Every structure is written in structure tokens, then in C-alpha cells.
Amino acid sequence: MSKLGIFASLTAFALAIGIATLSATPAQAGDPPAPCVHKEFKTELVKAACDKGGQPEAKIAMKAFQKDHKIESCQSCHKKLAPNYELKPDGLDQFTKAGGK
């Protein structure tokens, strides 16, 4: 009888996990990308990336720039990251000195 109780518990747990997984709504392939937070751009790189694919594309472009220019961390230029990606007072200067336009 205890085996039946264990089986019922495991089945209920698996069912709950399955329902929770199906009810989550991940971004679909046809959904538009999340728009960039900023609407005014001071750099060509971020403006082009935002126009191409929104915030996800801007993040990819900045990470590639960071890697190519051997910048240690996003926080070298940004005070805070998501959701607003607020720059430090010298963040734009650091970007241009590293070769950004």
C-alpha cells in the first residue's frame, strides 16, 4: 500500500512540474525582440544594434565590443546594468577611447 502512495506522490509532482512548464510563456520565434530602453543614442554601435534587434542585439554587440577591446567588465562603463543600463559619468569617454564610435 505504501508503494501506491509513493507512486501517487511522484505522479502528482511530475504532473505539477509539467503544468508549470507548459504554462510559462517564453518568447516565441515570431515575437518582436524587447525594445532598447534608451531612445536617444550617442554611439553608432548601440543605435545600429537596437535598430537591428532591440535590446538583445545591443547586448550581444556590446559584449563583442567588450571582448574585442579587452574590457574587463560591463561595470567599467555602466553604473547599473538591466533594466536601464545607466552609464557612469565617464562611460562614454571610455567607450570612445577604446575605439567605439
C-alpha positions as CSV (number, residue, x, y, z in Angstrom):
1,M,0.0,0.0,0.0
2,S,2.9,2.4,0.8
3,K,4.2,1.8,-2.8
4,L,0.9,3.1,-4.2
5,G,1.2,6.2,-2.0
6,I,4.8,6.9,-3.2
7,F,3.7,6.3,-6.8
8,A,0.8,8.7,-6.4
9,S,3.0,11.4,-4.9
10,L,5.6,11.1,-7.6
11,T,2.9,11.2,-10.3
12,A,1.3,14.3,-8.8
13,F,4.7,16.0,-8.5
14,A,5.6,15.2,-12.2
15,L,2.2,16.5,-13.3
16,A,2.6,19.7,-11.3
17,I,6.0,20.3,-12.9
18,G,4.6,19.6,-16.4
19,I,1.7,22.0,-15.9
20,A,4.1,24.7,-14.6
21,T,6.4,24.2,-17.6
22,L,3.6,24.4,-20.1
23,S,2.0,27.5,-18.6
24,A,5.2,29.5,-18.8
25,T,5.2,31.7,-21.9
26,P,8.8,32.0,-23.3
27,A,9.4,34.3,-26.2
28,Q,8.3,32.7,-29.4
29,A,10.4,32.9,-32.6
30,G,8.0,35.3,-34.2
31,D,7.7,37.6,-31.2
32,P,9.4,41.0,-31.7
33,P,12.6,41.5,-29.6
34,A,12.5,43.6,-26.4
35,P,13.0,47.2,-27.4
36,C,16.0,49.1,-26.2
37,V,15.5,51.1,-23.1
38,H,17.1,54.2,-24.4
39,K,15.6,56.1,-27.3
40,E,18.4,58.6,-27.9
41,F,21.8,57.1,-28.8
42,K,25.3,58.6,-28.5
43,T,27.0,55.7,-30.2
44,E,26.7,54.2,-33.7
45,L,27.2,50.6,-32.4
46,V,24.3,50.6,-30.0
47,K,22.0,52.5,-32.3
48,A,22.6,50.1,-35.2
49,A,22.2,47.1,-32.8
50,C,18.9,48.4,-31.4
51,D,17.6,49.1,-34.8
52,K,18.5,45.6,-35.9
53,G,17.2,43.5,-33.0
54,G,16.4,45.6,-29.9
55,Q,17.9,45.1,-26.5
56,P,19.1,41.5,-27.1
57,E,21.1,42.6,-30.1
58,A,22.5,45.6,-28.3
59,K,23.7,43.3,-25.5
60,I,25.4,41.0,-28.0
61,A,27.1,43.9,-29.8
62,M,28.4,45.4,-26.5
63,K,29.7,42.1,-25.2
64,A,31.5,41.6,-28.5
65,F,33.0,45.1,-28.3
66,Q,34.0,44.4,-24.7
67,K,35.7,41.2,-25.7
68,D,37.4,42.7,-28.8
69,H,38.8,45.6,-26.8
70,K,39.7,43.5,-23.7
71,I,37.5,45.5,-21.4
72,E,37.2,43.6,-18.1
73,S,33.6,44.2,-17.1
74,C,30.4,46.0,-18.2
75,Q,30.7,47.9,-15.0
76,S,33.8,49.6,-16.2
77,C,31.4,52.0,-18.1
78,H,28.0,51.3,-16.5
79,K,26.8,52.2,-13.0
80,K,24.0,49.7,-13.2
81,L,23.0,47.1,-15.8
82,A,19.5,45.9,-16.5
83,P,17.0,47.3,-16.9
84,N,18.3,50.9,-17.6
85,Y,22.0,50.3,-18.3
86,E,22.9,53.6,-16.7
87,L,26.3,54.9,-17.7
88,K,29.0,56.3,-15.4
89,P,29.9,59.9,-15.9
90,D,33.0,58.9,-17.9
91,G,31.4,55.8,-19.5
92,L,31.0,57.3,-23.0
93,D,34.6,58.7,-22.9
94,Q,35.9,55.2,-22.0
95,F,33.9,53.8,-24.9
96,T,35.3,56.2,-27.4
97,K,38.9,55.8,-26.1
98,A,38.5,52.1,-26.5
99,G,37.7,52.7,-30.2
100,G,33.9,53.0,-30.2
101,K,32.1,55.5,-32.4
